[in-house]
């Protein structure tokens, strides 16, 4: 495992094991509703900065965790969701701050990220230890 410092987060991440897991699953195994398909299509337009962030962690952003879509007042769509990765949280920015408190948020281009060890929907065969990367992003509708 390698130690990764992101702003005030200190994490230990097994990038190779995480990448191996994402390589072992296919996009098609995920949900195929239009909301998820739209998110996956948007992944191809993510900036290099965002793609580098995912690559550094070993995550393929097209393969969920979980993707959730929320309507906004505009034509755009709010997406929230999460990915699992093999690793441990060594130090949180603040013990008291809530998950989406500014202290905890890592901003990469147009995306917001935070980490948690309160896990949801971990696949049975996901290598341990597991932590969860949560994201929030507003995206356009790209499907026909
Ligand atoms: Zn879906």
Boltz pocket constraint, residues with backbone or C-beta under 6 A from the ligand:
constraints:
  - pocket:
      binder: B
      contacts: [[A, 31], [A, 32], [A, 33], [A, 34], [A, 35], [A, 36], [A, 37], [A, 67]]
      max_distance: 6.0
